[in-house]
Amino acid sequence: MKVVLKHLYKRFPSRNKDGKEVIAVNDFDFEIPDGKLIGLLGPSGCGKSTTLNLISGLEKASDGRIFFGEDDVTDLPPERRGVGLVFQNYALYPHLTVRNNIIFPLQNLKGKDKMTKEAMYAKADEVAKLVQIESYMDRKPSELSGGQQQRVAIARALVKVPKVLLLDEPLSNLDARLRLQTREEIRRIQRNTGVTTIFVTHDQEEAMSISDLIVVMKDGTIQQIDKPQNVYDNPVNLFVAKFLGTPPINVFEGEVKGGRLFIGDQDVLAMKNVDDRKVWVGVRPEGFILDENGPLVCDLTAVEIMGRDTSVVSTHPAFTGVQIRSIIDTAENKVDQDAEKVRFSLKPYKVHIFDHETEERILVEG
């Protein structure tokens, strides 16, 4: 089921004396392809959960339309939209078994959709097998781990065979190991069911690892929509570049002069098609090459060996943050840890420049 959002807005009344409305979702216009997993990604307060609530019907749109396939569902209540919802808190009934938690949505079906107890149990067994909790059906939620409880919540959302599955920060309450395991399960379940899925998260690693497409949001507006790797490799602006990547992109103040890129007074790269101007220079951590004759000279702070990779920590007068992190292969680590300076050359395809005023990316030839 494709989901089409046409010029969607959500405004909330002001709580301040200035009387200005709060625009939580601002002209959201996007078609979510049938059967894909879409990640809505952005910092807290960017409007991603509000967007999800508009799709589900829990919030009413101020303007715009929402279509499921060819059907306009903008004015339909949540129960008539055919959505499955999974929240950050699992919202399981503690006094019910796993089986009865899963069939709870089916017990509310009326008329021609009403099911026998046997049919409900058969359906519960089917989705429990899909999410791999079939051996826990007679347990209570308190007897399950956090990851198992989240699987129960997903099974409960899937048991009605929803047109669209909506996941709002579903992994936030899990520890790091369970988050990794559960996000892999979500990807597997989505592929097996083929249900169109919208996954809200502030964690860019989660979004990049399981999404077919990611939608990066800021202040209620769409910043960029693309495949995760494309967004990482080709950010449209400085915000997107800084939001995606662990460790984050290293941002310097720079200047283009005479077809060359300068960081401080150091000439680091050719910039043939860019006019002279002040710029922000973003260098991905993996974009540095240790080079004893390299043009970028930094003050060495530390060398952190992390198994396969080594993090070279340094500073530079033109750097906008606290410490530069350069990731190199440990096998190629030739840094003298007692040295005061470290020199780098840069991989051009890992360097992005942005206009100093607008912060929009400047495309560089070749």
N, C-alpha and C positions, 0 to 999 in steps of 0.2 A: 504494500500500500504506500504510494507516494504521499507526501505531506507537502502542501504548498502554503506558504505564509506570504500574504500580499500586503505590503506596506503596513505592517503591524505596529501599533503603538499601545503603550500602557502608561497612563499618567495617574499619579497619586496626588491628592490634595496636599498643599503645603502644611507643614507643622511649624514653620517659622513665621516670624512677624512680617517678613517681606511679602508673603502671600503667593510666592512663585510655586507653580506646580513642580512636582518631581517627575521627570520623564525617565521611567525605568527601562522601557523598551522604545527605541527611536527608529521608526521606519525600517523594521526588520523585513527584508524581502528576499525569500530564498525558497527553492524547491528541493526538498529532501527526497532523493531517489528511492524507489521501491526496493525493499530488502537490504538496505545499507545500514551500517552503524555510524552515526554521526556524533562527534564529540563537540559539545558546547563548552568552550574553554575561555576562562578569563578570571581576573581577580575578584575578590568579594565585592559585591555591590555593582557588578558590571551588567546585571540584568539577565543572566543565564537561567537562574531558577524561575524568575518571573516569566521568561519566554516559555519554559517548560509548563508552568502553571496555566498559561494562556492556551497552549496546545491541548492540555488535559481538560480544560474547562473549569479548573479551580479558580481562575481569575478571568474576568470578562474584559475583552479588548476595548480600549478607548476608541480606536480606529483600526481599519484594516479587516481583512477576511482570512479565514483558515479553511483549507480544503483538505479532506481525506479522499484521495483519488479525485473524482469529479464532484463529490458531495460537499456542499458548504456546511460546515459544522460549527460555524462561528457562534451561533445562538443556541446550540444544543447543550444540555446539561452534561456533566461528566459521565454519568451512568449510561448515556445514550451514544457516546462517542466511540465506544469499543476500544478503550485504552487500558493498558496494564501499568500500574504505578509501583515503583519501588523507591523507598525513601532512605535517607541516611540512618534514621532510627528504624529498626526493622518492623516495629508496630505489630508484633505478633501477640496473640492472646495467650497470656501465661497459663491459664487454666485449661487450655485445649491442647490436645496432642498435635503433633506435626500433621498427621492426616486430616484432622478436623480444621486446623488452620488453613490448610491448602484448599479444602472444599468449601470454606466459608462463603466465598463469592458465588458459588454455584447454588447454595441454599437460598439465595435471595432471588433466583430466577423465577419468573411467573409465566403463566399461560403456556403457549406452545413451546417455550424454552425450558420449562420446568423439567428437572431430571429426577430419576429414581435414585435412591441411596446407592444401589449397586452401580449405576452408571457414574455417579459422582466419585465413588471409591475407585472405579476403574480408571477414570480420568486422572485422579490424584496419583495413582500408581504410575501412570504413564509419564506425567511430568516429573514425578520424584525420580524416576529412572533417568530422565533426561538431565536433571541437575545432580544426579548421583547422591541422593539422600534416601534411597529406598529402604535401607536398613535402619533408619531412625524414625519410621512412621509412627511408632507407638510411644515415642518419648515426648516430654514436655520441653518447651523452649529453654528452660533453665538448665536442662541436661545437655545442651548443645554448645559448641564453641561459637564464637562470633561469626566465623566464616560459614558454619553450618546453618546458623540462623538466617544469614543473608541469602543462602540458597533456598531456604524455605520461603522467604519473602519473594524471591524470583519465581519459584514454583507457583505460589499463590497468584502472582500477576499473570503467569502464562496459562493457568488452568482454564481461563475463559476464552482462550485462543484470541488474544487481542489483535486488532489491526495494527496498533502501534504500541511499542513498549517504551516507557519513559523511566529513566533511572536518574535520580537526583542525589548526587554525591554518595553513591551506594557503598563506597569503600572507606569512607572517612573514619569510621569507628573501629577499623581493623588495624592490627599491627602490621609492620612492613612486610613480613613474610606472607601473612594471610592476604594482604592487599595484592601482592604479586600473583598468588595462586588464584584468588577469586577473580581478578580481572581476566586471567587466561580462561577461566571457566565461563565468564560472561561472553567472551569472544566465541568460544566453542558453542555455547548454547545458541547464540544469535545466528551463527552459521548453520547450525542444525535445523533451526526453526524457520529461518528466512524472514523473520518478522522485522519490519522497519523499527530501528531502535535509536533513541536519542539519549545520550549519556552526558550528564552535566558534571563537570569537575573543575576545580581550580588547579589540579595537578597536571602539568603539561606532559609529564612522563606517562601517566595513565592514558591521557587522550591520544598521544602519539602512538602508543604501543598497540591499541586495539581498534582505533577508528579508521573507517574507510575515508572519511573526510572530517576535517576539523573546522569549526567556525570560531575564530578568535574575536572576543567581544571586549569593548571598553566603553564605559559610561552609556550603556544601552544601545550602542551602535556596533554594527559589524565592521571589523577591521580587515579581515581576510578570510577567504574560504578556499580551501584546496586540500590536496592529499597532505598528510602530516609531513613527509619528508620535503615536499615542495615548499611548504610554509617555512620550514627550518632553513632550507637552502636559499630561498628567495623571499625574505620578509618584505612586505610593502612599505613598512615604516619602522621607525626606531622602537616604538612600543612593542610591536610584534617580535622584533629581533631580540629585545631584552626579555620578553616573557617566555620565549621558548629556548630551551637549552640548559643542561646541567653538566658542568658548571655553566653559569650564564655567560653570554657574550661579553667580551672586554671592550669598553667604549672609551675612546680617546677624543680629545679635541684636536682637530686637524685642519689642514688648508690645502687646497689645490692651487698650484702656481706653475704656470708654463708647462702644463701637461704632466706634472709630477705631483704625487701625494706626499705631503709632509705631516709627520707627527712631531710636534714641537719644531725643532730646527733640523730634524732628521728626515732625509729624502728616502722614502721606503718603497714606493711603487710608481709605475707609469700609470697615468690617467689621461689617455690620448683624447677622448672626446668630451672631457668635462671642462667647462669654463672655470676660470679662476674664482674661487669663493671659499668661505669658511664652511667646514663640514664637521659632522660627527663621524668618526671612524669606528666601525664595529669589527672586531676580529674574534672569530670563534676560537675556543681554547685549543682546538686541534689544528688551527691555522698557523701556528708558529713552527719554525724550523730552527733548531739549534745550528748556529753558524758563527764560527769565530770571526768571520769578516762581515757578519750581517749588519744592515744599516740601522736596525732598531736596537738601541742600547738601553738596558734597564738595570736598575739596582737590585741585585739578588737578595732575597729575604730568606728563602728556605727551599729545600728540595724534598718532596714527599713521595716516597716510593710506595705504590699501591698495587703490587703484583705486576700485572701486565703493563699498566701505565705508570708514568711518573708525572707528578704535578710540580712544575717549576713556578714558585711563587716569587713575584718581583713587584717593583713599583716604577713609576715613570711620572715626571712632572705634568705631562699632558693627560694622564689617566684620570677619568672622572670618578672612579670608585676608590676603594681602599687598597686592594691588592689584585694584581694581574695574575690570572691562573692560566698557564700554558700546559697543555697535555701532550706529552711525547711518549713514544714507545720506550719502555724500560730498557730494552735491548740496545737502544740508541742513546741512552743517557750518558753523556760525556761531560756533565756539568761538574766543575770543581766547586764543591760545596763551601770551600773557604774563600772563594773569589768574591769580590765586591760587585762585579758587573757580570751580566750575561747578555749575549748578543743573539739576535734573531733576524732571519729573513722571513718573509710572509708568503703564504700560499694565496695567490690572487683570488681564487674562487672561494676562499674562506674569509675574504675581506669585503665588507659592505660599507658604502658611504651614504650618508643621509644629509639632506639640506639642513643647515644650522638653524634656520627659522621654522620651517614647516615640519621638519623631521621626517619628510617623505624620502624614500629611497631614490638615489640617483643611479640609473643604470649605466654601466661602464662597458664599453666595447671590448670584446676579446679578452 
